[in-house]
Amino acid sequence: VCSSNCLGVMRLADMYGFSGLKQKAKKKALSRFSKVGQNEELLSLSLEELLDLLKDKDLKVDEDDVVHSVIRWLDQAPESRKTTVPTILKAIRLPCVKVSALRKLESHAAIQEFPECLAKITAVKDAHLTGKRQPSTSVQEAEDKGGARCGVSDGLAIVAGGWKEVERQDDDESLTAPTPMASIICLDPDIQQHYHVANLPTPVSGYMSITCAERRLYMTGGRAHPLMVRDHQS
């Protein structure tokens, strides 16, 4: 059983009642879903079979890959499968989807036929871009589904504080202290863009500690003023 045939093996084992083999094949599919989602076997799954995988707590996959797999599955039979959009969207953890993938969902023809689904996607996308928690039922419902899948990171970089670059003229030999920053910036390598998330209570530079727990960032320490080091020989 491998990532290229696990879905077919899983379905055959279910048909003939080989429960042990079915669980082995499903386990492979859950642990290698990024590759499995690119196979042709995915396109022949029923809605129930696809949801069984997407809702499993042991599914290890970046949420963007879930979006791409769902879009491929919908495009395989657009007319018959477009009615499944409201159901299948509930299995996607929208707050964990990057802006670029949310835009693909927004522009998909099947999604656009369901205004309520489109509104949820747009609300989450706008929350990502503005960095503000929107007073929206759509965003709250999406966040209630949980964070990133087990063993999967968001693939984003968060920059907190730091120094603002000082532009010095060629004929200016004075020592100018750089300005500490109060911004938190998110870098999305997928779309090669960055956007402002929030502001710190006070500008800080280095010498801070940052950790993440349950999709929240916690920062302690930091300096509000730079360390000025002079050359003793001058």
Residue frames as a rotation matrix with the C-alpha (Angstrom) as fourth column:
VAL 1
0.580 0.815 0.000 0.00
0.815 -0.580 0.000 0.00
0.000 0.000 -1.000 0.00
CYS 2
-0.611 -0.781 -0.130 1.45
0.765 -0.625 0.159 3.37
-0.206 -0.003 0.979 -1.06
SER 3
-0.451 0.426 -0.785 0.25
0.003 -0.878 -0.478 6.93
-0.893 -0.218 0.395 -1.66
SER 4
-0.767 0.103 -0.634 -0.49
-0.634 -0.277 0.722 6.20
-0.102 0.955 0.278 -5.32
ASN 5
-0.551 0.565 -0.614 -2.90
-0.119 0.675 0.728 3.30
0.826 0.475 -0.305 -4.69
CYS 6
-0.988 0.072 -0.138 -4.10
0.152 0.249 -0.956 3.62
-0.035 -0.966 -0.257 -1.07
LEU 7
-0.473 0.872 -0.126 -7.50
-0.756 -0.476 -0.450 5.08
-0.453 -0.118 0.884 -2.00
GLY 8
-0.018 0.433 -0.901 -8.22
-0.814 0.518 0.265 2.27
0.581 0.738 0.343 -4.43
VAL 9
-0.678 -0.298 -0.672 -7.08
0.110 0.863 -0.493 -0.34
0.727 -0.408 -0.553 -1.90
MET 10
-0.934 0.340 0.109 -9.22
-0.210 -0.278 -0.937 1.31
-0.289 -0.898 0.332 0.78
ARG 11
-0.158 0.932 -0.326 -12.35
-0.971 -0.206 -0.119 1.14
-0.178 0.298 0.938 -1.38
LEU 12
-0.064 0.076 -0.995 -11.74
-0.512 0.854 0.098 -2.46
0.857 0.515 -0.015 -2.48
ALA 13
-0.886 -0.310 -0.345 -11.04
0.129 0.551 -0.825 -3.57
0.446 -0.775 -0.448 1.10
ASP 14
-0.703 0.698 0.139 -14.29
-0.541 -0.397 -0.741 -1.93
-0.462 -0.596 0.657 2.20
MET 15
-0.009 0.713 -0.701 -16.20
-0.966 0.174 0.190 -3.67
0.258 0.679 0.687 -0.59
TYR 16
0.078 -0.037 -0.996 -14.94
-0.184 0.982 -0.051 -7.14
0.980 0.188 0.070 0.40
GLY 17
0.883 0.454 0.118 -15.00
-0.172 0.080 0.982 -6.61
0.436 -0.888 0.149 4.15
PHE 18
0.195 -0.885 -0.423 -11.24
0.808 0.389 -0.442 -6.59
0.556 -0.255 0.791 4.81
SER 19
0.942 0.335 0.031 -11.36
0.256 -0.775 0.578 -4.17
0.218 -0.536 -0.816 7.73
GLY 20
0.478 -0.835 -0.272 -7.68
0.451 -0.032 0.892 -4.50
-0.754 -0.549 0.361 8.63
LEU 21
-0.367 -0.605 0.707 -6.53
0.913 -0.087 0.399 -3.72
-0.180 0.791 0.584 5.11
LYS 22
0.403 0.606 0.686 -9.00
0.684 -0.698 0.214 -0.85
0.608 0.382 -0.695 4.86
GLN 23
0.952 -0.048 -0.303 -7.63
0.212 -0.610 0.764 0.78
-0.222 -0.791 -0.570 8.01
LYS 24
0.051 -0.997 0.057 -4.05
0.637 0.076 0.767 0.31
-0.769 -0.003 0.639 6.79
ALA 25
-0.299 -0.104 0.949 -4.87
0.922 -0.287 0.259 1.97
0.245 0.952 0.182 3.46
LYS 26
0.707 0.619 0.341 -6.80
0.486 -0.776 0.401 4.79
0.513 -0.118 -0.850 5.14
LYS 27
0.690 -0.530 -0.492 -3.92
0.385 -0.307 0.870 5.44
-0.613 -0.790 -0.008 7.52
LYS 28
-0.355 -0.831 0.428 -1.61
0.823 -0.060 0.565 5.81
-0.444 0.553 0.705 4.54
ALA 29
0.009 0.454 0.891 -4.04
0.800 -0.538 0.266 8.21
0.600 0.710 -0.367 2.86
LEU 30
0.907 0.391 -0.158 -4.33
0.396 -0.658 0.641 10.34
0.147 -0.643 -0.751 6.01
SER 31
0.457 -0.814 -0.359 -0.56
0.363 -0.198 0.910 10.60
-0.812 -0.546 0.205 6.49
ARG 32
-0.665 -0.706 0.244 0.22
0.474 -0.147 0.868 11.30
-0.577 0.693 0.432 2.81
PHE 33
0.294 0.950 0.106 -2.81
0.676 -0.128 -0.726 13.31
-0.676 0.285 -0.679 1.77
SER 34
0.203 -0.275 -0.940 -0.80
-0.436 -0.885 0.164 16.03
-0.877 0.376 -0.300 0.03
LYS 35
-0.814 -0.524 -0.251 0.39
-0.478 0.359 0.802 13.43
-0.330 0.772 -0.543 -2.49
VAL 36
-0.645 0.642 0.415 -2.82
0.598 0.762 -0.249 11.40
-0.476 0.087 -0.875 -2.42
GLY 37
0.198 0.795 -0.573 -4.83
0.222 -0.606 -0.764 14.50
-0.955 0.024 -0.296 -3.32
GLN 38
-0.200 -0.363 -0.910 -2.93
-0.771 -0.515 0.375 14.77
-0.605 0.776 -0.177 -6.61
ASN 39
-0.917 -0.189 0.352 -3.88
-0.004 0.886 0.464 11.25
-0.399 0.424 -0.813 -7.75
GLU 40
-0.677 0.679 -0.286 -6.70
-0.480 -0.112 0.870 10.37
0.559 0.726 0.401 -10.10
GLU 41
-0.569 0.456 -0.684 -8.19
0.600 0.799 0.033 8.01
0.562 -0.392 -0.728 -7.51
LEU 42
-0.833 0.238 -0.500 -9.29
0.298 -0.570 -0.766 11.00
-0.467 -0.787 0.404 -5.44
LEU 43
-0.793 0.490 -0.361 -11.60
-0.608 -0.668 0.429 12.17
-0.031 0.560 0.828 -8.23
SER 44
-0.422 0.639 -0.644 -13.69
-0.167 0.643 0.748 8.99
0.891 0.423 -0.164 -8.08
LEU 45
-0.921 0.090 -0.379 -14.42
0.389 0.283 -0.877 9.20
0.029 -0.955 -0.296 -4.35
SER 46
0.093 0.985 0.143 -17.99
0.743 -0.164 0.649 9.74
0.663 0.046 -0.747 -3.26
LEU 47
0.159 0.036 0.987 -18.85
-0.363 -0.927 0.093 12.74
0.918 -0.373 -0.135 -1.12
GLU 48
0.937 0.254 0.239 -19.12
-0.313 0.312 0.897 10.51
0.153 -0.915 0.372 1.94
GLU 49
0.647 -0.754 -0.117 -15.71
0.756 0.654 -0.034 8.94
0.102 -0.066 0.993 1.30
LEU 50
-0.092 -0.682 0.726 -14.05
0.436 -0.683 -0.586 12.31
0.895 0.263 0.361 0.81
LEU 51
0.371 0.310 0.875 -15.64
-0.561 -0.676 0.478 13.77
0.740 -0.668 -0.077 3.94
ASP 52
0.978 -0.026 -0.209 -14.59
0.163 0.721 0.673 10.71
0.133 -0.692 0.710 5.93
LEU 53
0.150 -0.989 0.017 -10.97
0.921 0.133 -0.367 11.61
0.360 0.071 0.930 5.15
LEU 54
-0.235 -0.268 0.934 -11.25
0.184 -0.956 -0.228 15.38
0.954 0.118 0.274 5.55
LYS 55
0.499 0.539 0.678 -12.98
-0.548 -0.409 0.729 15.15
0.671 -0.736 0.092 8.93
ASP 56
0.669 -0.296 -0.681 -10.60
0.538 0.826 0.169 12.57
0.513 -0.480 0.712 10.40
LYS 57
0.963 -0.265 0.038 -8.64
-0.211 -0.663 0.718 13.99
-0.165 -0.700 -0.694 13.34
ASP 58
0.323 -0.891 0.320 -5.51
0.291 0.415 0.862 12.16
-0.901 -0.185 0.393 12.17
LEU 59
0.753 -0.028 0.658 -5.41
0.651 -0.118 -0.750 13.85
0.099 0.993 -0.071 8.76
LYS 60
0.127 -0.807 -0.577 -1.97
0.412 -0.486 0.771 15.42
-0.902 -0.336 0.271 8.30
VAL 61
-0.066 -0.086 0.994 -2.07
0.989 -0.141 0.053 17.97
0.136 0.986 0.095 5.53
ASP 62
-0.911 -0.183 -0.370 -1.64
0.209 -0.977 -0.033 21.66
-0.355 -0.108 0.928 4.88
GLU 63
-0.082 0.992 -0.100 -5.09
0.329 -0.068 -0.942 23.21
-0.941 -0.110 -0.321 4.58
ASP 64
-0.085 -0.012 -0.996 -4.20
-0.796 -0.601 0.075 24.74
-0.599 0.799 0.042 1.20
ASP 65
-0.924 -0.282 -0.259 -3.78
-0.380 0.747 0.545 21.18
0.040 0.602 -0.798 -0.13
VAL 66
-0.544 0.823 0.166 -7.27
0.516 0.484 -0.707 20.37
-0.662 -0.298 -0.688 1.15
VAL 67
0.160 0.598 -0.785 -8.61
-0.293 -0.730 -0.617 23.32
-0.943 0.329 0.058 -0.87
HIS 68
-0.409 -0.401 -0.820 -6.78
-0.884 -0.049 0.465 22.24
-0.226 0.915 -0.334 -4.02
SER 69
-0.990 0.053 0.130 -8.02
0.068 0.991 0.113 18.66
-0.123 0.121 -0.985 -3.64
VAL 70
-0.236 0.967 -0.094 -11.60
0.409 0.011 -0.913 19.79
-0.882 -0.254 -0.398 -3.12
ILE 71
0.091 0.220 -0.971 -11.43
-0.664 -0.713 -0.224 22.01
-0.742 0.665 0.081 -6.20
ARG 72
-0.784 -0.418 -0.460 -10.09
-0.621 0.526 0.581 19.10
-0.001 0.741 -0.672 -8.29
TRP 73
-0.832 0.512 0.213 -12.87
0.413 0.828 -0.380 16.87
-0.370 -0.228 -0.900 -6.97
LEU 74
0.031 0.879 -0.476 -15.56
0.074 -0.477 -0.876 19.45
-0.997 -0.008 -0.080 -7.77
ASP 75
-0.097 -0.149 -0.984 -14.19
-0.848 -0.505 0.160 20.05
-0.521 0.850 -0.078 -11.27
GLN 76
-0.935 -0.259 0.243 -14.35
-0.130 0.887 0.442 16.33
-0.330 0.382 -0.863 -12.09
ALA 77
-0.477 0.854 0.209 -18.16
0.822 0.349 0.450 16.50
0.311 0.386 -0.868 -12.25
PRO 78
-0.987 -0.080 0.139 -19.17
0.035 -0.954 -0.299 20.18
0.156 -0.290 0.944 -11.95
GLU 79
-0.371 0.922 0.113 -22.90
-0.536 -0.312 0.785 19.82
0.758 0.231 0.610 -12.51
SER 80
0.383 0.575 -0.723 -23.55
0.176 0.722 0.669 16.92
0.907 -0.383 0.175 -10.17
ARG 81
-0.080 -0.535 -0.841 -21.10
0.921 0.283 -0.268 17.92
0.381 -0.796 0.470 -7.45
LYS 82
-0.640 -0.207 0.740 -21.76
0.088 -0.976 -0.198 21.65
0.764 -0.062 0.643 -7.15
THR 83
0.405 0.879 0.251 -24.68
-0.273 -0.145 0.951 20.93
0.872 -0.454 0.182 -4.81
THR 84
0.535 -0.264 -0.802 -22.20
0.723 0.634 0.274 19.47
0.436 -0.727 0.530 -2.30
VAL 85
-0.188 -0.716 0.673 -20.43
0.234 -0.698 -0.677 22.82
0.954 0.030 0.299 -1.77
PRO 86
0.291 0.307 0.906 -22.21
-0.705 -0.572 0.420 23.82
0.647 -0.761 0.050 1.49
THR 87
0.994 0.111 0.016 -21.52
-0.096 0.771 0.629 20.39
0.057 -0.627 0.777 2.98
ILE 88
0.515 -0.856 -0.055 -17.91
0.776 0.492 -0.394 20.03
0.364 0.160 0.918 1.90
LEU 89
0.090 -0.474 0.876 -17.00
-0.053 -0.881 -0.471 23.59
0.994 -0.004 -0.105 2.88
LYS 90
0.781 0.279 0.559 -17.73
-0.550 -0.118 0.827 22.69
0.297 -0.953 0.061 6.51
ALA 91
0.876 -0.480 -0.039 -14.84
0.464 0.820 0.335 20.22
-0.129 -0.312 0.941 6.39
ILE 92
0.132 -0.840 0.526 -12.31
0.645 -0.330 -0.689 22.91
0.752 0.431 0.498 5.41
ARG 93
0.301 -0.126 -0.945 -10.63
0.869 -0.372 0.327 24.84
-0.393 -0.920 -0.002 8.23
LEU 94
0.679 0.104 0.727 -10.86
0.600 -0.650 -0.467 28.22
0.424 0.753 -0.504 6.55
PRO 95
0.940 -0.341 0.027 -8.79
-0.302 -0.792 0.530 30.21
-0.160 -0.506 -0.847 9.12
CYS 96
0.248 -0.888 0.386 -5.82
0.034 0.407 0.913 27.94
-0.968 -0.213 0.131 8.27
VAL 97
0.426 -0.035 0.904 -6.08
0.880 0.249 -0.405 28.57
-0.211 0.968 0.137 4.51
LYS 98
-0.582 -0.715 -0.388 -3.73
0.549 -0.697 0.461 31.14
-0.600 0.056 0.798 2.98
VAL 99
-0.054 0.568 -0.821 -5.10
-0.281 -0.798 -0.534 34.19
-0.958 0.202 0.203 1.20
SER 100
-0.649 -0.263 -0.714 -4.07
-0.739 -0.005 0.674 32.89
-0.180 0.965 -0.191 -2.23
ALA 101
-0.943 0.318 -0.097 -6.07
0.289 0.928 0.236 29.67
0.165 0.194 -0.967 -1.76
LEU 102
-0.338 0.851 -0.401 -9.05
0.474 -0.215 -0.854 31.57
-0.813 -0.479 -0.331 -0.33
ARG 103
-0.265 0.189 -0.945 -9.08
-0.645 -0.764 0.028 33.67
-0.717 0.617 0.324 -3.48
LYS 104
-0.914 -0.062 -0.400 -9.19
-0.350 0.615 0.706 30.50
0.202 0.786 -0.584 -5.60
LEU 105
-0.680 0.725 -0.111 -12.22
0.690 0.582 -0.430 29.36
-0.246 -0.369 -0.896 -3.63
GLU 106
-0.247 0.575 -0.780 -13.85
0.027 -0.800 -0.599 32.77
-0.969 -0.169 0.182 -4.02
SER 107
-0.375 -0.001 -0.927 -13.47
-0.822 -0.463 0.333 32.70
-0.430 0.886 0.173 -7.79
HIS 108
-0.977 -0.002 0.213 -14.66
0.073 0.937 0.341 29.11
-0.200 0.349 -0.915 -8.26
ALA 109
-0.653 0.753 -0.084 -17.93
-0.430 -0.277 0.859 28.88
0.623 0.597 0.505 -10.20
ALA 110
-0.133 0.628 -0.767 -19.51
0.499 0.711 0.495 26.35
0.856 -0.317 -0.408 -7.85
ILE 111
-0.576 -0.144 -0.805 -18.75
0.807 -0.255 -0.532 28.47
-0.129 -0.956 0.263 -4.76
GLN 112
-0.989 0.118 -0.090 -20.22
-0.130 -0.980 0.150 31.58
-0.071 0.160 0.985 -6.35
GLU 113
-0.407 0.894 -0.187 -23.59
-0.043 0.185 0.982 29.88
0.912 0.408 -0.037 -6.66
PHE 114
0.317 0.460 -0.829 -23.87
0.811 0.321 0.489 29.82
0.491 -0.828 -0.271 -2.86
PRO 115
0.297 -0.163 0.941 -23.79
-0.089 -0.986 -0.143 33.39
0.951 -0.042 -0.307 -1.46
GLU 116
0.922 0.079 0.378 -23.61
-0.377 -0.026 0.926 32.22
0.083 -0.997 0.006 2.16
CYS 117
0.682 -0.721 0.119 -20.53
0.671 0.683 0.289 30.07
-0.290 -0.117 0.950 1.45
LEU 118
0.171 -0.602 0.780 -18.91
0.696 -0.487 -0.528 32.87
0.698 0.633 0.335 -0.52
ALA 119
0.616 0.129 0.777 -19.53
-0.318 -0.862 0.395 35.29
0.721 -0.491 -0.489 2.35
LYS 120
0.956 -0.281 0.085 -17.78
0.043 0.419 0.907 32.99
-0.290 -0.864 0.412 4.83
ILE 121
0.358 -0.863 0.357 -14.71
0.933 0.344 -0.105 32.67
-0.032 0.371 0.928 2.61
THR 122
0.181 -0.243 0.953 -14.56
0.396 -0.869 -0.297 36.42
0.901 0.430 -0.061 1.97
ALA 123
0.867 0.201 0.455 -14.93
-0.306 -0.507 0.806 37.23
0.393 -0.838 -0.379 5.67
VAL 124
0.775 -0.631 0.028 -12.01
0.408 0.533 0.741 34.96
-0.483 -0.563 0.670 6.60
LYS 125
0.159 -0.723 0.672 -9.88
0.939 -0.099 -0.329 36.36
0.304 0.684 0.663 3.76
ASP 126
0.407 0.060 0.911 -10.57
0.051 -0.998 0.043 39.93
0.912 0.029 -0.409 4.86
ALA 127
0.986 -0.059 0.157 -9.70
-0.159 -0.032 0.987 39.02
-0.053 -0.998 -0.040 8.45
HIS 128
0.458 -0.871 0.178 -6.34
0.840 0.489 0.236 37.69
-0.292 0.042 0.955 7.21
LEU 129
0.036 -0.459 0.888 -5.59
0.793 -0.527 -0.304 40.82
0.608 0.715 0.345 5.19
THR 130
0.443 0.219 0.870 -6.62
-0.168 -0.932 0.321 43.38
0.881 -0.288 -0.376 7.79
GLY 131
-0.614 -0.697 -0.371 -5.26
0.189 0.327 -0.926 41.52
0.766 -0.639 -0.069 10.79
LYS 132
-0.667 0.463 0.584 -8.41
-0.740 -0.503 -0.446 42.42
0.088 -0.730 0.678 12.68
ARG 133
-0.885 0.458 0.079 -10.87
0.411 0.852 -0.325 40.04
-0.216 -0.255 -0.942 14.28
GLN 134
-0.771 0.621 0.139 -14.07
-0.309 -0.556 0.772 40.77
0.557 0.552 0.621 12.45
PRO 135
-0.634 0.642 0.431 -17.40
-0.469 0.125 -0.875 40.79
-0.616 -0.756 0.222 14.38
SER 136
-0.202 0.484 -0.851 -18.67
-0.934 0.166 0.316 38.25
0.294 0.859 0.419 11.90
THR 137
0.493 0.467 0.734 -20.61
-0.648 0.760 -0.048 35.06
-0.580 -0.452 0.677 12.50
SER 138
0.924 -0.155 -0.351 -18.91
-0.210 0.562 -0.800 33.59
0.321 0.813 0.486 9.43
VAL 139
-0.012 -0.997 0.073 -15.44
-0.558 -0.054 -0.828 34.08
0.830 -0.051 -0.555 10.89
GLN 140
-0.199 -0.020 0.980 -16.46
-0.965 0.176 -0.192 32.77
-0.169 -0.984 -0.054 14.31
GLU 141
0.799 0.541 0.265 -18.02
-0.471 0.835 -0.284 29.63
-0.374 0.102 0.922 12.81
ALA 142
0.694 -0.605 -0.391 -14.85
-0.191 0.369 -0.909 29.01
0.694 0.706 0.141 10.80
GLU 143
-0.247 -0.847 0.471 -12.59
-0.733 -0.154 -0.662 29.46
0.634 -0.509 -0.583 13.84
ASP 144
0.249 0.440 0.863 -14.72
-0.917 0.394 0.064 27.07
-0.312 -0.807 0.501 15.90
LYS 145
0.889 0.096 -0.448 -13.60
-0.309 0.847 -0.432 24.22
0.337 0.523 0.783 13.64
GLY 146
0.746 -0.666 -0.003 -10.15
0.398 0.441 0.805 24.28
-0.535 -0.601 0.594 15.19
GLY 147
0.371 -0.719 -0.588 -6.62
-0.606 -0.667 0.434 25.21
-0.704 0.195 -0.683 14.20
ALA 148
-0.071 -0.517 -0.853 -4.08
-0.977 0.210 -0.047 23.61
0.203 0.830 -0.519 11.92
ARG 149
0.774 0.322 -0.545 -4.15
-0.315 0.943 0.110 19.87
0.549 0.086 0.831 11.36
CYS 150
0.866 -0.431 0.254 -2.07
-0.069 0.401 0.914 17.63
-0.495 -0.809 0.317 13.59
GLY 151
0.158 -0.929 0.334 1.64
0.576 0.361 0.733 17.96
-0.802 0.077 0.593 12.83
VAL 152
0.093 -0.062 0.994 1.16
0.954 -0.281 -0.107 20.69
0.286 0.958 0.033 10.23
SER 153
-0.469 -0.292 -0.833 2.44
0.539 -0.843 -0.008 24.28
-0.700 -0.453 0.553 10.37
ASP 154
0.575 0.751 -0.324 0.90
0.266 -0.546 -0.794 27.27
-0.773 0.370 -0.514 8.63
GLY 155
0.068 -0.629 0.774 3.97
0.991 0.133 0.021 27.89
-0.116 0.766 0.633 6.48
LEU 156
0.735 0.201 0.648 3.95
0.311 -0.948 -0.060 31.61
0.602 0.246 -0.759 7.35
ALA 157
-0.396 -0.859 -0.325 6.57
0.811 -0.162 -0.562 33.89
0.430 -0.486 0.761 8.88
ILE 158
0.780 0.625 -0.024 5.64
0.534 -0.647 0.544 36.38
0.325 -0.437 -0.839 11.60
VAL 159
-0.380 -0.895 0.232 7.93
0.642 -0.436 -0.630 39.38
0.666 -0.091 0.741 12.20
ALA 160
0.704 0.615 -0.355 7.39
0.664 -0.393 0.636 41.22
0.251 -0.684 -0.685 15.50
GLY 161
0.764 -0.384 -0.519 9.04
0.080 -0.742 0.666 44.54
-0.641 -0.550 -0.536 16.24
GLY 162
0.250 -0.778 0.576 12.56
0.964 0.259 -0.068 45.21
-0.096 0.572 0.815 14.97
TRP 163
-0.273 -0.459 -0.846 14.44
0.335 -0.869 0.364 48.27
-0.902 -0.184 0.391 13.77
LYS 164
0.869 0.475 0.136 13.41
0.333 -0.360 -0.871 50.69
-0.365 0.803 -0.471 11.07
GLU 165
0.132 -0.888 0.440 16.27
0.991 0.129 -0.038 51.21
-0.023 0.441 0.897 8.65
VAL 166
0.514 -0.076 -0.854 18.03
0.196 -0.959 0.203 54.55
-0.835 -0.272 -0.478 8.93
GLU 167
0.655 -0.274 0.705 19.02
0.724 -0.040 -0.688 56.19
0.217 0.961 0.172 5.66
ARG 168
0.389 -0.628 -0.674 22.34
0.358 -0.572 0.738 57.98
-0.849 -0.528 0.003 6.07
GLN 169
0.983 -0.103 -0.155 23.72
-0.186 -0.535 -0.824 60.46
0.001 0.839 -0.544 3.59
ASP 170
0.581 -0.811 -0.069 27.26
0.623 0.497 -0.604 59.86
0.525 0.308 0.794 2.29
ASP 171
-0.248 -0.720 0.648 28.56
0.112 -0.686 -0.719 63.08
0.962 -0.106 0.251 3.88
ASP 172
0.461 0.490 0.740 26.81
-0.701 -0.311 0.642 62.49
0.545 -0.815 0.200 7.21
GLU 173
-0.377 -0.706 -0.599 29.15
-0.079 0.669 -0.739 60.89
0.923 -0.231 -0.308 9.77
SER 174
-0.414 0.277 0.867 26.89
-0.897 -0.288 -0.336 61.37
0.157 -0.917 0.367 12.80
LEU 175
-0.971 0.064 -0.230 25.68
0.110 0.975 -0.194 58.32
0.211 -0.214 -0.954 14.70
THR 176
-0.391 0.908 0.150 21.91
-0.871 -0.417 0.259 58.10
0.298 -0.030 0.954 14.35
ALA 177
-0.772 0.147 0.619 20.00
-0.284 0.790 -0.543 55.59
-0.569 -0.595 -0.568 16.42
PRO 178
-0.830 0.528 -0.181 17.59
0.036 0.374 0.927 53.38
0.557 0.763 -0.329 14.45
THR 179
-0.419 0.777 0.469 13.92
-0.897 -0.434 -0.083 53.60
0.139 -0.456 0.879 15.35
PRO 180
-0.922 0.145 0.358 12.25
0.017 0.942 -0.336 50.57
-0.386 -0.304 -0.871 17.02
MET 181
-0.672 0.699 -0.245 9.04
-0.420 -0.087 0.903 49.33
0.610 0.710 0.352 15.39
ALA 182
-0.610 0.548 0.572 5.68
-0.598 0.155 -0.787 48.46
-0.520 -0.822 0.233 16.94
SER 183
0.175 0.735 -0.656 4.26
-0.984 0.159 -0.085 46.41
0.042 0.660 0.750 14.08
ILE 184
-0.258 -0.155 0.954 3.59
-0.172 0.979 0.112 42.69
-0.951 -0.135 -0.279 13.68
ILE 185
0.005 0.145 -0.989 3.91
-0.977 -0.208 -0.036 41.65
-0.211 0.967 0.140 10.03
CYS 186
0.365 0.177 0.914 2.94
-0.050 0.984 -0.170 38.37
-0.929 0.016 0.369 8.37
LEU 187
-0.377 -0.542 -0.751 4.99
-0.849 -0.121 0.514 37.13
-0.369 0.832 -0.415 5.42
ASP 188
0.557 0.621 0.551 3.17
-0.247 0.758 -0.604 34.75
-0.793 0.201 0.575 3.05
PRO 189
-0.500 -0.864 -0.059 5.74
-0.329 0.126 0.936 32.96
-0.801 0.487 -0.347 0.82
ASP 190
-0.234 0.477 0.847 2.99
0.711 0.679 -0.186 31.46
-0.664 0.559 -0.498 -1.30
ILE 191
0.712 0.536 0.453 1.94
0.702 -0.528 -0.478 34.83
-0.017 0.659 -0.752 -2.74
GLN 192
-0.287 -0.950 0.119 5.27
0.928 -0.307 -0.212 36.54
0.238 0.050 0.970 -1.96
GLN 193
0.024 0.352 0.936 3.53
0.012 -0.936 0.352 39.34
1.000 0.003 -0.027 -0.11
HIS 194
-0.748 -0.176 -0.640 3.42
0.630 0.115 -0.768 40.69
0.209 -0.978 0.025 3.41
TYR 195
0.020 0.791 0.611 0.64
0.133 -0.608 0.783 42.38
0.991 0.065 -0.117 5.32
HIS 196
-0.689 -0.251 0.679 0.20
-0.523 -0.477 -0.707 44.13
0.502 -0.842 0.198 8.65
VAL 197
-0.349 0.532 -0.771 -1.37
0.525 0.793 0.309 42.01
0.776 -0.297 -0.556 11.40
ALA 198
0.762 0.554 -0.336 -1.42
0.576 -0.342 0.743 44.15
0.297 -0.759 -0.579 14.53
ASN 199
0.187 -0.685 0.704 0.52
-0.298 -0.722 -0.624 46.69
0.936 -0.093 -0.340 16.58
LEU 200
-0.242 -0.361 -0.900 2.45
0.783 0.475 -0.401 46.03
0.573 -0.802 0.168 19.78
PRO 201
0.699 0.528 -0.483 1.58
0.715 -0.531 0.455 48.14
-0.017 -0.663 -0.748 22.85
THR 202
0.680 -0.560 -0.474 5.01
-0.334 -0.811 0.480 49.80
-0.653 -0.168 -0.738 22.53
PRO 203
0.720 -0.476 -0.505 7.78
-0.508 0.134 -0.851 49.73
0.472 0.869 -0.146 19.90
VAL 204
0.601 -0.572 0.558 10.38
-0.320 0.468 0.824 47.04
-0.733 -0.673 0.099 20.63
SER 205
0.210 -0.619 -0.757 13.48
-0.946 0.067 -0.317 45.70
0.247 0.782 -0.572 18.95
GLY 206
-0.081 -0.335 -0.939 15.47
-0.207 0.927 -0.312 42.61
0.975 0.170 -0.144 19.79
TYR 207
-0.910 -0.399 0.115 16.01
-0.223 0.236 -0.946 40.75
0.350 -0.886 -0.303 23.06
MET 208
-0.085 0.915 0.395 12.48
-0.981 -0.008 -0.192 39.38
-0.172 -0.404 0.898 23.21
SER 209
-0.928 -0.103 0.357 11.10
-0.088 0.994 0.058 35.85
-0.361 0.023 -0.932 23.43
ILE 210
-0.205 0.874 -0.440 8.21
-0.978 -0.198 0.064 34.65
-0.031 0.444 0.896 21.26
THR 211
-0.937 -0.012 0.350 6.26
-0.028 0.999 -0.040 31.42
-0.349 -0.047 -0.936 21.46
CYS 212
-0.471 0.800 -0.372 3.08
-0.749 -0.140 0.648 30.05
0.466 0.583 0.665 19.89
ALA 213
-0.954 0.262 0.143 0.30
0.129 0.794 -0.594 28.09
-0.269 -0.549 -0.791 21.57
GLU 214
-0.188 0.956 0.226 -3.16
0.784 0.284 -0.552 27.26
-0.592 0.074 -0.803 20.18
ARG 215
0.029 0.132 0.991 -2.74
0.927 -0.374 0.023 29.66
0.373 0.918 -0.134 17.25
ARG 216
0.980 0.183 0.075 -1.82
0.141 -0.913 0.383 32.57
0.138 -0.365 -0.921 19.53
LEU 217
0.095 -0.984 0.152 1.53
0.456 -0.093 -0.885 34.37
0.885 0.153 0.440 19.72
TYR 218
0.937 0.100 -0.335 2.98
0.349 -0.337 0.874 35.31
-0.025 -0.936 -0.351 23.10
MET 219
0.203 -0.889 0.410 5.92
0.434 -0.294 -0.852 37.73
0.878 0.351 0.326 23.38
THR 220
0.886 -0.021 -0.463 7.88
0.436 -0.305 0.847 38.81
-0.159 -0.952 -0.261 26.44
GLY 221
0.033 -0.945 -0.326 10.82
0.662 -0.224 0.715 41.13
-0.749 -0.240 0.618 26.93
GLY 222
0.398 0.016 0.917 12.28
0.858 -0.361 -0.366 43.34
0.326 0.932 -0.157 24.23
ARG 223
-0.471 -0.598 -0.649 14.12
0.720 -0.685 0.108 46.67
-0.509 -0.416 0.753 24.16
ALA 224
0.698 0.716 0.030 12.53
0.639 -0.602 -0.479 50.03
-0.325 0.354 -0.877 23.41
HIS 225
0.772 -0.524 -0.360 15.95
-0.562 -0.827 -0.002 51.68
-0.296 0.204 -0.933 22.93
PRO 226
0.790 -0.504 -0.349 18.96
0.033 0.602 -0.798 50.46
0.612 0.619 0.492 20.95
LEU 227
0.663 -0.700 -0.266 22.30
0.507 0.158 0.847 49.51
-0.551 -0.696 0.460 22.49
MET 228
0.929 -0.369 -0.005 24.73
-0.282 -0.701 -0.655 52.21
0.238 0.610 -0.755 21.43
VAL 229
0.623 -0.780 0.057 28.26
0.631 0.545 0.552 50.80
-0.462 -0.308 0.832 21.07
ARG 230
0.897 -0.365 -0.250 31.08
-0.430 -0.851 -0.301 53.30
-0.103 0.377 -0.920 20.54
ASP 231
0.623 -0.767 -0.154 34.51
0.451 0.513 -0.731 52.59
0.639 0.386 0.665 19.16
HIS 232
0.843 -0.298 -0.448 36.91
0.382 -0.256 0.888 53.07
-0.380 -0.919 -0.102 22.10
GLN 233
-0.120 -0.967 0.225 39.81
0.889 -0.004 0.457 53.77
-0.441 0.255 0.860 19.73
SER 234
-0.027 0.177 0.984 38.13
0.751 -0.645 0.137 56.81
0.659 0.743 -0.116 18.22
